[in-house]
Amino acid sequence: MKILVAVKRVVDYKANIRVKKDETGVETSNIKMSMNPFDEIAVEEAVRLKEKNIASEIIVVSIGSTACQETIRTALAMGADRGILVETDSEIQPLAAAKILKKIAEQESPQLIILGKQAIDSDDNQTGQMLAGLLQWSQGTFVSKLTLTANTAEVVREIDGGLETVELQLPAVITTDLRLNEPRYLALPNIVQAKRKPLTVISAATLGLDLTPHLQVLKVIAPEKRRAGVKLASVAELVNKLKFEAKVLP
């Protein structure tokens, strides 16, 4: 079984996010970048399937600038076999990403595609679903457990009411939730070995796709700072504040 995993380079979740002065986006200069955490879970799951001799090859795909090669090398150090960078400096929105991944899937013919359920920079949660729609494949989203057979994938999904178990026919698209696994730490020998693994760079312009953005960001603003709490002496005082100051009680 060949598995395709999509990874995205995002601002590290531990970094201190700053909004640009012109409010057009988030400042990325001199900010630590890393692999999207949900995508890291996707890579880990693919590697575990290979360790169980279920998967034969893991191909990692990233879309973006030359700097995304670093993200791909991280996935290769985790255990992926080869990487593909679809290089572009243009903004890639979810539909464009789905179109690119569809084109790569048609070239590579994987039996399973695994993505993080969303990227922590945009939180769109759209690419996996759009990709499954474009390919007309089965899809399992928000997956917290995955079991594969020769022709099917049984997934346990996180839903509002609890857990849902679904059987999918392969090929399929899977999007990962946090509880699926815990990604491994990278050993130094694996990091060194990853530098020797094949990484192919493809220009997005050569794919013949319409990648025009259809969404426009009008303004990005930082959220208000959380106000300090107030200690109250009694329930009666709390009710008075809610009723007369906050005016949320009749």
Secondary structure by P-SEA (a helix, b strand, c coil): cbbbbbbbbcccccccccccccccccccccbbbbccaaaaaaaaaaaaaaaaccccbbbbbbbccccaaaaaaaaaaacccbbbbbcccccccaaaaaaaaaaaaaaacccbbbbcccccccccccaaaaaaaaacbbbbccccbbbbcccbbbbbbbccccbbbbbbcccbbbbbccccbbbbbbcaaaaaaaaacbbbbbbccccccccccccccccccccccccbbbbbccaaaaaaaacccccccc
